[in-house]
Amino acid sequence: MTRDDFRRTCRRVGLLRRWPHAILLGVCAALSLRLGISPWWVRAGVILAFFWAPVTTVLLYLVAAVLLARNPGWRWPV
């Protein structure tokens, strides 16, 4: 594959930036281009998801521990 083939393929797919000397869009920028919103909204959503995922995991484990402590019948048989 030559450089021109690569550029032609990227243009056809729509992954090239709109200004010269830049080659590929970032994931957030490409997603925002598809959705028609600012890339900063997408980046903020990704950062929020990175912080929210561990918090919800810990909360679910705590809820499971409380429910198992209150209902011994739900535990594994010993």
HTML snippet that shows the backbone in 3Dmol.js (N, CA, C, O; Angstrom):
<script src="https://3Dmol.org/build/3Dmol-min.js"></script>
<div id="view" style="width:600px;height:400px;position:relative"></div>
<script>
const pdb = `
ATOM      1  N   MET A   1       0.849  -1.167   0.000  1.00  0.00           N
ATOM      2  CA  MET A   1       0.000   0.000   0.000  1.00  0.00           C
ATOM      3  C   MET A   1       0.901   1.238   0.000  1.00  0.00           C
ATOM      4  O   MET A   1       1.811   1.360   0.820  1.00  0.00           O
ATOM      5  N   THR A   2       0.638   2.120  -0.903  1.00  0.00           N
ATOM      6  CA  THR A   2       1.431   3.349  -0.974  1.00  0.00           C
ATOM      7  C   THR A   2       0.815   4.415  -0.082  1.00  0.00           C
ATOM      8  O   THR A   2      -0.287   4.252   0.442  1.00  0.00           O
ATOM      9  N   ARG A   3       1.541   5.499   0.075  1.00  0.00           N
ATOM     10  CA  ARG A   3       1.046   6.607   0.889  1.00  0.00           C
ATOM     11  C   ARG A   3      -0.231   7.194   0.299  1.00  0.00           C
ATOM     12  O   ARG A   3      -1.153   7.556   1.028  1.00  0.00           O
ATOM     13  N   ASP A   4      -0.274   7.284  -1.024  1.00  0.00           N
ATOM     14  CA  ASP A   4      -1.469   7.825  -1.666  1.00  0.00           C
ATOM     15  C   ASP A   4      -2.666   6.906  -1.484  1.00  0.00           C
ATOM     16  O   ASP A   4      -3.786   7.385  -1.305  1.00  0.00           O
ATOM     17  N   ASP A   5      -2.453   5.603  -1.525  1.00  0.00           N
ATOM     18  CA  ASP A   5      -3.547   4.659  -1.270  1.00  0.00           C
ATOM     19  C   ASP A   5      -4.070   4.813   0.153  1.00  0.00           C
ATOM     20  O   ASP A   5      -5.277   4.791   0.392  1.00  0.00           O
ATOM     21  N   PHE A   6      -3.139   4.970   1.096  1.00  0.00           N
ATOM     22  CA  PHE A   6      -3.534   5.154   2.494  1.00  0.00           C
ATOM     23  C   PHE A   6      -4.362   6.420   2.666  1.00  0.00           C
ATOM     24  O   PHE A   6      -5.410   6.396   3.312  1.00  0.00           O
ATOM     25  N   ARG A   7      -3.899   7.518   2.096  1.00  0.00           N
ATOM     26  CA  ARG A   7      -4.640   8.786   2.220  1.00  0.00           C
ATOM     27  C   ARG A   7      -5.996   8.714   1.538  1.00  0.00           C
ATOM     28  O   ARG A   7      -6.986   9.228   2.057  1.00  0.00           O
ATOM     29  N   ARG A   8      -6.040   8.081   0.384  1.00  0.00           N
ATOM     30  CA  ARG A   8      -7.306   7.952  -0.336  1.00  0.00           C
ATOM     31  C   ARG A   8      -8.290   7.113   0.479  1.00  0.00           C
ATOM     32  O   ARG A   8      -9.473   7.447   0.555  1.00  0.00           O
ATOM     33  N   THR A   9      -7.814   6.035   1.085  1.00  0.00           N
ATOM     34  CA  THR A   9      -8.675   5.184   1.907  1.00  0.00           C
ATOM     35  C   THR A   9      -9.171   5.942   3.133  1.00  0.00           C
ATOM     36  O   THR A   9     -10.349   5.861   3.478  1.00  0.00           O
ATOM     37  N   CYS A  10      -8.278   6.678   3.793  1.00  0.00           N
ATOM     38  CA  CYS A  10      -8.675   7.438   4.986  1.00  0.00           C
ATOM     39  C   CYS A  10      -9.670   8.531   4.642  1.00  0.00           C
ATOM     40  O   CYS A  10     -10.600   8.788   5.407  1.00  0.00           O
ATOM     41  N   ARG A  11      -9.485   9.173   3.503  1.00  0.00           N
ATOM     42  CA  ARG A  11     -10.452  10.211   3.104  1.00  0.00           C
ATOM     43  C   ARG A  11     -11.821   9.600   2.832  1.00  0.00           C
ATOM     44  O   ARG A  11     -12.853  10.166   3.194  1.00  0.00           O
ATOM     45  N   ARG A  12     -11.812   8.442   2.192  1.00  0.00           N
ATOM     46  CA  ARG A  12     -13.075   7.784   1.869  1.00  0.00           C
ATOM     47  C   ARG A  12     -13.806   7.369   3.150  1.00  0.00           C
ATOM     48  O   ARG A  12     -15.029   7.479   3.233  1.00  0.00           O
ATOM     49  N   VAL A  13     -13.055   6.892   4.143  1.00  0.00           N
ATOM     50  CA  VAL A  13     -13.664   6.474   5.402  1.00  0.00           C
ATOM     51  C   VAL A  13     -14.052   7.690   6.245  1.00  0.00           C
ATOM     52  O   VAL A  13     -14.990   7.614   7.038  1.00  0.00           O
ATOM     53  N   GLY A  14     -13.349   8.797   6.085  1.00  0.00           N
ATOM     54  CA  GLY A  14     -13.680  10.012   6.817  1.00  0.00           C
ATOM     55  C   GLY A  14     -12.884  10.190   8.093  1.00  0.00           C
ATOM     56  O   GLY A  14     -13.355  10.827   9.035  1.00  0.00           O
ATOM     57  N   LEU A  15     -11.671   9.631   8.136  1.00  0.00           N
ATOM     58  CA  LEU A  15     -10.873   9.727   9.349  1.00  0.00           C
ATOM     59  C   LEU A  15      -9.773  10.780   9.267  1.00  0.00           C
ATOM     60  O   LEU A  15      -8.978  10.907  10.198  1.00  0.00           O
ATOM     61  N   LEU A  16      -9.712  11.529   8.185  1.00  0.00           N
ATOM     62  CA  LEU A  16      -8.690  12.552   8.072  1.00  0.00           C
ATOM     63  C   LEU A  16      -9.172  13.862   8.676  1.00  0.00           C
ATOM     64  O   LEU A  16     -10.352  14.207   8.602  1.00  0.00           O
ATOM     65  N   ARG A  17      -8.239  14.575   9.269  1.00  0.00           N
ATOM     66  CA  ARG A  17      -8.584  15.879   9.828  1.00  0.00           C
ATOM     67  C   ARG A  17      -8.872  16.859   8.705  1.00  0.00           C
ATOM     68  O   ARG A  17      -8.536  16.621   7.545  1.00  0.00           O
ATOM     69  N   ARG A  18      -9.485  17.939   9.065  1.00  0.00           N
ATOM     70  CA  ARG A  18      -9.901  18.916   8.071  1.00  0.00           C
ATOM     71  C   ARG A  18      -8.801  19.931   7.732  1.00  0.00           C
ATOM     72  O   ARG A  18      -8.982  20.742   6.825  1.00  0.00           O
ATOM     73  N   TRP A  19      -7.677  19.902   8.436  1.00  0.00           N
ATOM     74  CA  TRP A  19      -6.607  20.851   8.131  1.00  0.00           C
ATOM     75  C   TRP A  19      -5.369  20.088   7.662  1.00  0.00           C
ATOM     76  O   TRP A  19      -5.224  18.904   7.964  1.00  0.00           O
ATOM     77  N   PRO A  20      -4.480  20.752   6.931  1.00  0.00           N
ATOM     78  CA  PRO A  20      -3.324  20.056   6.370  1.00  0.00           C
ATOM     79  C   PRO A  20      -2.305  19.670   7.441  1.00  0.00           C
ATOM     80  O   PRO A  20      -2.320  20.213   8.545  1.00  0.00           O
ATOM     81  N   HIS A  21      -1.432  18.739   7.111  1.00  0.00           N
ATOM     82  CA  HIS A  21      -0.345  18.242   7.941  1.00  0.00           C
ATOM     83  C   HIS A  21      -0.819  17.455   9.151  1.00  0.00           C
ATOM     84  O   HIS A  21      -0.003  17.151  10.022  1.00  0.00           O
ATOM     85  N   ALA A  22      -2.057  17.122   9.245  1.00  0.00           N
ATOM     86  CA  ALA A  22      -2.563  16.250  10.301  1.00  0.00           C
ATOM     87  C   ALA A  22      -3.117  15.005   9.615  1.00  0.00           C
ATOM     88  O   ALA A  22      -3.741  15.092   8.558  1.00  0.00           O
ATOM     89  N   ILE A  23      -2.882  13.855  10.226  1.00  0.00           N
ATOM     90  CA  ILE A  23      -3.238  12.626   9.510  1.00  0.00           C
ATOM     91  C   ILE A  23      -4.526  12.013  10.026  1.00  0.00           C
ATOM     92  O   ILE A  23      -5.514  11.963   9.294  1.00  0.00           O
ATOM     93  N   LEU A  24      -4.543  11.547  11.264  1.00  0.00           N
ATOM     94  CA  LEU A  24      -5.703  10.809  11.747  1.00  0.00           C
ATOM     95  C   LEU A  24      -6.399  11.558  12.879  1.00  0.00           C
ATOM     96  O   LEU A  24      -5.763  12.268  13.658  1.00  0.00           O
ATOM     97  N   LEU A  25      -7.697  11.388  12.953  1.00  0.00           N
ATOM     98  CA  LEU A  25      -8.461  11.928  14.068  1.00  0.00           C
ATOM     99  C   LEU A  25      -8.304  11.027  15.281  1.00  0.00           C
ATOM    100  O   LEU A  25      -8.089   9.823  15.140  1.00  0.00           O
ATOM    101  N   GLY A  26      -8.410  11.597  16.459  1.00  0.00           N
ATOM    102  CA  GLY A  26      -8.475  10.796  17.663  1.00  0.00           C
ATOM    103  C   GLY A  26      -9.841  10.151  17.776  1.00  0.00           C
ATOM    104  O   GLY A  26     -10.764  10.502  17.040  1.00  0.00           O
ATOM    105  N   VAL A  27      -9.971   9.216  18.691  1.00  0.00           N
ATOM    106  CA  VAL A  27     -11.239   8.504  18.847  1.00  0.00           C
ATOM    107  C   VAL A  27     -12.338   9.471  19.277  1.00  0.00           C
ATOM    108  O   VAL A  27     -13.435   9.448  18.720  1.00  0.00           O
ATOM    109  N   CYS A  28     -12.054  10.320  20.263  1.00  0.00           N
ATOM    110  CA  CYS A  28     -13.065  11.264  20.748  1.00  0.00           C
ATOM    111  C   CYS A  28     -13.440  12.278  19.673  1.00  0.00           C
ATOM    112  O   CYS A  28     -14.609  12.634  19.529  1.00  0.00           O
ATOM    113  N   ALA A  29     -12.445  12.740  18.921  1.00  0.00           N
ATOM    114  CA  ALA A  29     -12.727  13.714  17.875  1.00  0.00           C
ATOM    115  C   ALA A  29     -13.552  13.090  16.747  1.00  0.00           C
ATOM    116  O   ALA A  29     -14.458  13.729  16.212  1.00  0.00           O
ATOM    117  N   ALA A  30     -13.239  11.847  16.389  1.00  0.00           N
ATOM    118  CA  ALA A  30     -14.003  11.181  15.333  1.00  0.00           C
ATOM    119  C   ALA A  30     -15.439  10.918  15.787  1.00  0.00           C
ATOM    120  O   ALA A  30     -16.379  11.071  15.007  1.00  0.00           O
ATOM    121  N   LEU A  31     -15.602  10.524  17.042  1.00  0.00           N
ATOM    122  CA  LEU A  31     -16.945  10.285  17.570  1.00  0.00           C
ATOM    123  C   LEU A  31     -17.746  11.579  17.621  1.00  0.00           C
ATOM    124  O   LEU A  31     -18.931  11.595  17.287  1.00  0.00           O
ATOM    125  N   SER A  32     -17.103  12.657  18.038  1.00  0.00           N
ATOM    126  CA  SER A  32     -17.810  13.941  18.099  1.00  0.00           C
ATOM    127  C   SER A  32     -18.156  14.446  16.707  1.00  0.00           C
ATOM    128  O   SER A  32     -19.185  15.094  16.515  1.00  0.00           O
ATOM    129  N   LEU A  33     -17.298  14.149  15.739  1.00  0.00           N
ATOM    130  CA  LEU A  33     -17.599  14.531  14.368  1.00  0.00           C
ATOM    131  C   LEU A  33     -18.831  13.779  13.873  1.00  0.00           C
ATOM    132  O   LEU A  33     -19.683  14.352  13.194  1.00  0.00           O
ATOM    133  N   ARG A  34     -18.920  12.497  14.216  1.00  0.00           N
ATOM    134  CA  ARG A  34     -20.089  11.705  13.814  1.00  0.00           C
ATOM    135  C   ARG A  34     -21.364  12.184  14.507  1.00  0.00           C
ATOM    136  O   ARG A  34     -22.435  12.208  13.900  1.00  0.00           O
ATOM    137  N   LEU A  35     -21.243  12.567  15.789  1.00  0.00           N
ATOM    138  CA  LEU A  35     -22.419  12.990  16.550  1.00  0.00           C
ATOM    139  C   LEU A  35     -22.751  14.465  16.361  1.00  0.00           C
ATOM    140  O   LEU A  35     -23.852  14.905  16.695  1.00  0.00           O
ATOM    141  N   GLY A  36     -21.809  15.221  15.830  1.00  0.00           N
ATOM    142  CA  GLY A  36     -22.049  16.645  15.599  1.00  0.00           C
ATOM    143  C   GLY A  36     -21.970  17.486  16.856  1.00  0.00           C
ATOM    144  O   GLY A  36     -22.642  18.513  16.955  1.00  0.00           O
ATOM    145  N   ILE A  37     -21.155  17.070  17.825  1.00  0.00           N
ATOM    146  CA  ILE A  37     -20.990  17.833  19.055  1.00  0.00           C
ATOM    147  C   ILE A  37     -19.515  18.168  19.235  1.00  0.00           C
ATOM    148  O   ILE A  37     -18.667  17.712  18.468  1.00  0.00           O
ATOM    149  N   SER A  38     -19.223  18.957  20.240  1.00  0.00           N
ATOM    150  CA  SER A  38     -17.849  19.352  20.517  1.00  0.00           C
ATOM    151  C   SER A  38     -17.056  18.160  21.056  1.00  0.00           C
ATOM    152  O   SER A  38     -17.596  17.356  21.817  1.00  0.00           O
ATOM    153  N   PRO A  39     -15.782  18.036  20.671  1.00  0.00           N
ATOM    154  CA  PRO A  39     -14.970  16.932  21.195  1.00  0.00           C
ATOM    155  C   PRO A  39     -14.812  16.978  22.709  1.00  0.00           C
ATOM    156  O   PRO A  39     -14.591  15.944  23.339  1.00  0.00           O
ATOM    157  N   TRP A  40     -14.921  18.160  23.297  1.00  0.00           N
ATOM    158  CA  TRP A  40     -14.762  18.261  24.753  1.00  0.00           C
ATOM    159  C   TRP A  40     -15.897  17.586  25.492  1.00  0.00           C
ATOM    160  O   TRP A  40     -15.691  17.095  26.602  1.00  0.00           O
ATOM    161  N   TRP A  41     -17.095  17.544  24.914  1.00  0.00           N
ATOM    162  CA  TRP A  41     -18.207  16.823  25.549  1.00  0.00           C
ATOM    163  C   TRP A  41     -17.931  15.324  25.565  1.00  0.00           C
ATOM    164  O   TRP A  41     -18.209  14.644  26.553  1.00  0.00           O
ATOM    165  N   VAL A  42     -17.388  14.821  24.475  1.00  0.00           N
ATOM    166  CA  VAL A  42     -17.071  13.393  24.404  1.00  0.00           C
ATOM    167  C   VAL A  42     -15.946  13.059  25.376  1.00  0.00           C
ATOM    168  O   VAL A  42     -16.002  12.045  26.073  1.00  0.00           O
ATOM    169  N   ARG A  43     -14.919  13.916  25.423  1.00  0.00           N
ATOM    170  CA  ARG A  43     -13.804  13.675  26.350  1.00  0.00           C
ATOM    171  C   ARG A  43     -14.281  13.721  27.797  1.00  0.00           C
ATOM    172  O   ARG A  43     -13.855  12.909  28.619  1.00  0.00           O
ATOM    173  N   ALA A  44     -15.159  14.662  28.111  1.00  0.00           N
ATOM    174  CA  ALA A  44     -15.702  14.738  29.481  1.00  0.00           C
ATOM    175  C   ALA A  44     -16.507  13.486  29.813  1.00  0.00           C
ATOM    176  O   ALA A  44     -16.435  12.984  30.934  1.00  0.00           O
ATOM    177  N   GLY A  45     -17.269  12.980  28.853  1.00  0.00           N
ATOM    178  CA  GLY A  45     -18.024  11.750  29.079  1.00  0.00           C
ATOM    179  C   GLY A  45     -17.130  10.551  29.304  1.00  0.00           C
ATOM    180  O   GLY A  45     -17.440   9.687  30.124  1.00  0.00           O
ATOM    181  N   VAL A  46     -16.012  10.489  28.577  1.00  0.00           N
ATOM    182  CA  VAL A  46     -15.064   9.378  28.763  1.00  0.00           C
ATOM    183  C   VAL A  46     -14.422   9.455  30.145  1.00  0.00           C
ATOM    184  O   VAL A  46     -14.297   8.441  30.832  1.00  0.00           O
ATOM    185  N   ILE A  47     -14.019  10.651  30.548  1.00  0.00           N
ATOM    186  CA  ILE A  47     -13.414  10.818  31.877  1.00  0.00           C
ATOM    187  C   ILE A  47     -14.419  10.479  32.965  1.00  0.00           C
ATOM    188  O   ILE A  47     -14.072   9.827  33.950  1.00  0.00           O
ATOM    189  N   LEU A  48     -15.650  10.914  32.797  1.00  0.00           N
ATOM    190  CA  LEU A  48     -16.703  10.586  33.760  1.00  0.00           C
ATOM    191  C   LEU A  48     -16.928   9.071  33.826  1.00  0.00           C
ATOM    192  O   LEU A  48     -17.118   8.520  34.910  1.00  0.00           O
ATOM    193  N   ALA A  49     -16.908   8.405  32.681  1.00  0.00           N
ATOM    194  CA  ALA A  49     -17.088   6.951  32.668  1.00  0.00           C
ATOM    195  C   ALA A  49     -15.925   6.239  33.349  1.00  0.00           C
ATOM    196  O   ALA A  49     -16.126   5.241  34.042  1.00  0.00           O
ATOM    197  N   PHE A  50     -14.703   6.750  33.155  1.00  0.00           N
ATOM    198  CA  PHE A  50     -13.544   6.143  33.817  1.00  0.00           C
ATOM    199  C   PHE A  50     -13.618   6.272  35.325  1.00  0.00           C
ATOM    200  O   PHE A  50     -13.173   5.381  36.048  1.00  0.00           O
ATOM    201  N   PHE A  51     -14.178   7.375  35.807  1.00  0.00           N
ATOM    202  CA  PHE A  51     -14.316   7.536  37.249  1.00  0.00           C
ATOM    203  C   PHE A  51     -15.545   6.823  37.788  1.00  0.00           C
ATOM    204  O   PHE A  51     -15.533   6.358  38.928  1.00  0.00           O
ATOM    205  N   TRP A  52     -16.594   6.729  37.004  1.00  0.00           N
ATOM    206  CA  TRP A  52     -17.854   6.171  37.475  1.00  0.00           C
ATOM    207  C   TRP A  52     -17.824   4.645  37.537  1.00  0.00           C
ATOM    208  O   TRP A  52     -18.451   4.055  38.417  1.00  0.00           O
ATOM    209  N   ALA A  53     -17.109   3.998  36.621  1.00  0.00           N
ATOM    210  CA  ALA A  53     -17.087   2.533  36.565  1.00  0.00           C
ATOM    211  C   ALA A  53     -16.543   1.905  37.849  1.00  0.00           C
ATOM    212  O   ALA A  53     -17.182   0.986  38.361  1.00  0.00           O
ATOM    213  N   PRO A  54     -15.407   2.336  38.404  1.00  0.00           N
ATOM    214  CA  PRO A  54     -14.948   1.731  39.660  1.00  0.00           C
ATOM    215  C   PRO A  54     -15.859   2.043  40.836  1.00  0.00           C
ATOM    216  O   PRO A  54     -16.024   1.218  41.736  1.00  0.00           O
ATOM    217  N   VAL A  55     -16.449   3.228  40.830  1.00  0.00           N
ATOM    218  CA  VAL A  55     -17.348   3.597  41.931  1.00  0.00           C
ATOM    219  C   VAL A  55     -18.565   2.682  41.938  1.00  0.00           C
ATOM    220  O   VAL A  55     -18.959   2.191  42.996  1.00  0.00           O
ATOM    221  N   THR A  56     -19.160   2.446  40.791  1.00  0.00           N
ATOM    222  CA  THR A  56     -20.336   1.567  40.738  1.00  0.00           C
ATOM    223  C   THR A  56     -19.970   0.126  41.075  1.00  0.00           C
ATOM    224  O   THR A  56     -20.771  -0.590  41.676  1.00  0.00           O
ATOM    225  N   THR A  57     -18.773  -0.306  40.698  1.00  0.00           N
ATOM    226  CA  THR A  57     -18.346  -1.663  41.042  1.00  0.00           C
ATOM    227  C   THR A  57     -18.252  -1.828  42.552  1.00  0.00           C
ATOM    228  O   THR A  57     -18.737  -2.817  43.103  1.00  0.00           O
ATOM    229  N   VAL A  58     -17.636  -0.874  43.214  1.00  0.00           N
ATOM    230  CA  VAL A  58     -17.516  -0.929  44.678  1.00  0.00           C
ATOM    231  C   VAL A  58     -18.888  -0.865  45.325  1.00  0.00           C
ATOM    232  O   VAL A  58     -19.161  -1.601  46.274  1.00  0.00           O
ATOM    233  N   LEU A  59     -19.752   0.003  44.825  1.00  0.00           N
ATOM    234  CA  LEU A  59     -21.105   0.110  45.382  1.00  0.00           C
ATOM    235  C   LEU A  59     -21.892  -1.195  45.217  1.00  0.00           C
ATOM    236  O   LEU A  59     -22.613  -1.604  46.128  1.00  0.00           O
ATOM    237  N   LEU A  60     -21.756  -1.839  44.070  1.00  0.00           N
ATOM    238  CA  LEU A  60     -22.466  -3.105  43.870  1.00  0.00           C
ATOM    239  C   LEU A  60     -21.954  -4.194  44.799  1.00  0.00           C
ATOM    240  O   LEU A  60     -22.741  -5.000  45.296  1.00  0.00           O
ATOM    241  N   TYR A  61     -20.643  -4.232  45.043  1.00  0.00           N
ATOM    242  CA  TYR A  61     -20.103  -5.208  45.989  1.00  0.00           C
ATOM    243  C   TYR A  61     -20.599  -4.924  47.404  1.00  0.00           C
ATOM    244  O   TYR A  61     -20.900  -5.857  48.149  1.00  0.00           O
ATOM    245  N   LEU A  62     -20.687  -3.658  47.780  1.00  0.00           N
ATOM    246  CA  LEU A  62     -21.195  -3.317  49.109  1.00  0.00           C
ATOM    247  C   LEU A  62     -22.671  -3.690  49.259  1.00  0.00           C
ATOM    248  O   LEU A  62     -23.082  -4.208  50.297  1.00  0.00           O
ATOM    249  N   VAL A  63     -23.453  -3.427  48.234  1.00  0.00           N
ATOM    250  CA  VAL A  63     -24.873  -3.794  48.277  1.00  0.00           C
ATOM    251  C   VAL A  63     -25.017  -5.312  48.373  1.00  0.00           C
ATOM    252  O   VAL A  63     -25.847  -5.810  49.135  1.00  0.00           O
ATOM    253  N   ALA A  64     -24.213  -6.050  47.605  1.00  0.00           N
ATOM    254  CA  ALA A  64     -24.268  -7.512  47.667  1.00  0.00           C
ATOM    255  C   ALA A  64     -23.872  -8.014  49.047  1.00  0.00           C
ATOM    256  O   ALA A  64     -24.487  -8.949  49.561  1.00  0.00           O
ATOM    257  N   ALA A  65     -22.855  -7.412  49.658  1.00  0.00           N
ATOM    258  CA  ALA A  65     -22.426  -7.834  50.991  1.00  0.00           C
ATOM    259  C   ALA A  65     -23.512  -7.567  52.024  1.00  0.00           C
ATOM    260  O   ALA A  65     -23.752  -8.397  52.901  1.00  0.00           O
ATOM    261  N   VAL A  66     -24.166  -6.420  51.925  1.00  0.00           N
ATOM    262  CA  VAL A  66     -25.246  -6.090  52.870  1.00  0.00           C
ATOM    263  C   VAL A  66     -26.412  -7.044  52.682  1.00  0.00           C
ATOM    264  O   VAL A  66     -26.974  -7.526  53.666  1.00  0.00           O
ATOM    265  N   LEU A  67     -26.789  -7.328  51.446  1.00  0.00           N
ATOM    266  CA  LEU A  67     -27.913  -8.235  51.201  1.00  0.00           C
ATOM    267  C   LEU A  67     -27.604  -9.652  51.665  1.00  0.00           C
ATOM    268  O   LEU A  67     -28.477 -10.321  52.218  1.00  0.00           O
ATOM    269  N   LEU A  68     -26.390 -10.116  51.452  1.00  0.00           N
ATOM    270  CA  LEU A  68     -26.024 -11.454  51.918  1.00  0.00           C
ATOM    271  C   LEU A  68     -25.953 -11.519  53.437  1.00  0.00           C
ATOM    272  O   LEU A  68     -26.262 -12.554  54.027  1.00  0.00           O
ATOM    273  N   ALA A  69     -25.550 -10.431  54.073  1.00  0.00           N
ATOM    274  CA  ALA A  69     -25.487 -10.421  55.531  1.00  0.00           C
ATOM    275  C   ALA A  69     -26.885 -10.416  56.145  1.00  0.00           C
ATOM    276  O   ALA A  69     -27.097 -10.984  57.216  1.00  0.00           O
ATOM    277  N   ARG A  70     -27.834  -9.780  55.471  1.00  0.00           N
ATOM    278  CA  ARG A  70     -29.194  -9.697  56.011  1.00  0.00           C
ATOM    279  C   ARG A  70     -30.017 -10.944  55.705  1.00  0.00           C
ATOM    280  O   ARG A  70     -30.965 -11.244  56.431  1.00  0.00           O
ATOM    281  N   ASN A  71     -29.678 -11.668  54.656  1.00  0.00           N
ATOM    282  CA  ASN A  71     -30.444 -12.848  54.251  1.00  0.00           C
ATOM    283  C   ASN A  71     -29.515 -14.051  54.162  1.00  0.00           C
ATOM    284  O   ASN A  71     -28.964 -14.316  53.093  1.00  0.00           O
ATOM    285  N   PRO A  72     -29.328 -14.777  55.240  1.00  0.00           N
ATOM    286  CA  PRO A  72     -28.403 -15.919  55.216  1.00  0.00           C
ATOM    287  C   PRO A  72     -28.829 -17.022  54.251  1.00  0.00           C
ATOM    288  O   PRO A  72     -27.991 -17.813  53.817  1.00  0.00           O
ATOM    289  N   GLY A  73     -30.084 -17.088  53.914  1.00  0.00           N
ATOM    290  CA  GLY A  73     -30.566 -18.117  52.976  1.00  0.00           C
ATOM    291  C   GLY A  73     -30.028 -17.938  51.584  1.00  0.00           C
ATOM    292  O   GLY A  73     -30.052 -18.885  50.798  1.00  0.00           O
ATOM    293  N   TRP A  74     -29.540 -16.758  51.241  1.00  0.00           N
ATOM    294  CA  TRP A  74     -29.017 -16.506  49.901  1.00  0.00           C
ATOM    295  C   TRP A  74     -27.569 -16.947  49.740  1.00  0.00           C
ATOM    296  O   TRP A  74     -27.060 -16.973  48.619  1.00  0.00           O
ATOM    297  N   ARG A  75     -26.906 -17.286  50.808  1.00  0.00           N
ATOM    298  CA  ARG A  75     -25.501 -17.663  50.750  1.00  0.00           C
ATOM    299  C   ARG A  75     -25.363 -19.059  50.141  1.00  0.00           C
ATOM    300  O   ARG A  75     -26.335 -19.806  50.024  1.00  0.00           O
ATOM    301  N   TRP A  76     -24.126 -19.390  49.756  1.00  0.00           N
ATOM    302  CA  TRP A  76     -23.854 -20.724  49.244  1.00  0.00           C
ATOM    303  C   TRP A  76     -24.022 -21.731  50.373  1.00  0.00           C
ATOM    304  O   TRP A  76     -23.675 -21.427  51.514  1.00  0.00           O
ATOM    305  N   PRO A  77     -24.533 -22.895  50.096  1.00  0.00           N
ATOM    306  CA  PRO A  77     -24.660 -23.896  51.157  1.00  0.00           C
ATOM    307  C   PRO A  77     -23.282 -24.355  51.645  1.00  0.00           C
ATOM    308  O   PRO A  77     -22.353 -24.541  50.860  1.00  0.00           O
ATOM    309  N   VAL A  78     -23.185 -24.530  52.958  1.00  0.00           N
ATOM    310  CA  VAL A  78     -21.894 -24.899  53.558  1.00  0.00           C
ATOM    311  C   VAL A  78     -21.840 -26.374  53.838  1.00  0.00           C
ATOM    312  O   VAL A  78     -20.833 -26.870  54.342  1.00  0.00           O
TER     313      VAL A  78
END
`;
const viewer = $3Dmol.createViewer("view");
viewer.addModel(pdb, "pdb");
viewer.setStyle({}, {cartoon: {color: "spectrum"}});
viewer.zoomTo();
viewer.render();
</script>
